[in-house]
């Protein structure tokens, strides 16, 4: 009788583990379905549609901040528009060697509130950055950016 009770408990535990594993795999599938692939131009034209959502973009890295790699700028297909990336998740910094590379990036689109935007611009202007305006200067001051959690260099 004692052995039957132990076998029954083990069977119940195995069943519970299987259900837990199925739930986790379903959560991973739904998580990946929530990623929105968009162009940089689409995101910047309608940021409210993408705000706080996980997005996937591609573009060429035009500049990596020399102050610890805490910002990276990616050029859109139009050759003019850029968006700022900041490291998040397991990414500590962007390496300078990424400049000129094309990246596929996954991250969360963030839009600063008006107060945060003012603080961001004031903080930017209080520090020494570039003596002259650079191609990425507008993106650097923008209140729209992506917290990059994953990227992959695309070879062409």
N, C-alpha and C positions, 0 to 999 in steps of 0.2 A: 504494500500500500504506500509505504514511504517512497519507494522508487517511482511509482506512478505519479505521485504528487510532484516530485522533482522533475520528471520528464515533462509533465504538463506545464510547469513554470518555465522550463527552458523553451518549450514550443511557443508559449505566449511571448516570451522575451524576443525570440527570433522573429516572430510576426510583427512585433512592435518596431524592431530595427528595420525590417523591410519597408514598413509603411513610412518610417522617418526618411529613409533613403529615397523613396519615391517622391515624397514631398519636396526634399531638397533638390532633386533633379528637375522637378516641375518648376520650382522657384527659379532655378538657373535659366530654364528655357524662357519663362515669362520675363525675366530680367533682360535677357538679350533681345527680346522682342520690343522692349521699350526704348532701345537705342534708335535715335532718329538720324538717318544719313541726310546731310544737307550740304549745300555749298556755303562758303563764307558769305557770299553776296546775299543768299536767301536768309541766313541767320541775321545779318546786319540790317536787312530790309524790314524784318518782322521779328525783332528779338522777343517780344511778348509771347509769341507762339512756341519759343524754344526755352524760355527762362526756366531754370531749375530742372531741365530735362537733360538726360544723357544724350549727347550728340556725337556723330562721327563725321570728321572732315578730313580733307587732304589738301595739301598745299606745300609750297616751297618755303623753307626757313630763310628769312632775309636777315635776321639779326638775333643774336643771343646776348642778353645783358651780361656785361663783363663784371658786374657786381654780384658774383655768386650764382649766376645762371638762374635767377629767380623769375626771369621773364624771357619769353621767346616769341618772335613775331612770324606769322605765317601769311604768305601772299596768296590771294585768291587767283582764280583763273583769268580774271580781267587784267591782271598785271599791275593793278594799282591799289586795290583794297587789301587791307591787312587786318588781322585780328591778333590780339594778345593771348598768349597761353601762360598760365602759371602752374607750377608743379603741385600735384596733390597725390594722395594715396602713397604708393611706393616710390614715386618719383621725387627725389630730393632736389635735383637741379637739372637744367639742360646744359649739355656740353657744347662748348663753342664750336667744336668740330661739326656740329649739325648744320651750321650755316651753309646754304647752297643745296642742302639735301631736300628731297621731297618726303614728307611724312604723312602717314595715316594716323590720325589722332582720335582718341576716344576720351570724352570728359563731360563735365557738366557746365552748361552755359549759365553764367551769372550776370546779373544786371544790378549795378549799384543803385541804391536809393539816391535821391537828390543830395541829401546830407552826406552820405558816403562818397558820392561823386565829388562834391566840393572838397572834402577832406583828402581824397585821392589826388586831385589836381594840386591842392596846396602842398601836400607832401612831396609830390613830384617836383614842383617848382622850387621847393626849399632845398633840394639836393642838387649837387652838381651832376648833370647828365651829359648832354652834348652841347658843345659851344654853338653849333648851328642846328637848325631844324633838320631832322633826318626823315627819310621816307616813312619810317614807322612811328614818327612822333605823334601823329593823330591817333593811332591805335594805342600808343602808350598812355595817352591821357583819357582815352575813351572809358565810359562806364560799363562797357560790355566786354566780357572776356570769358575764356574757357579754363576751368580747372582741369587740367589734363591728368588723367589717371593711368593712361596707357598710350604708347606711341610705337610706331614701327617705321623704320626707314625703308622707303620704297626704292628699289633699284630700277633704273630705266635702261 
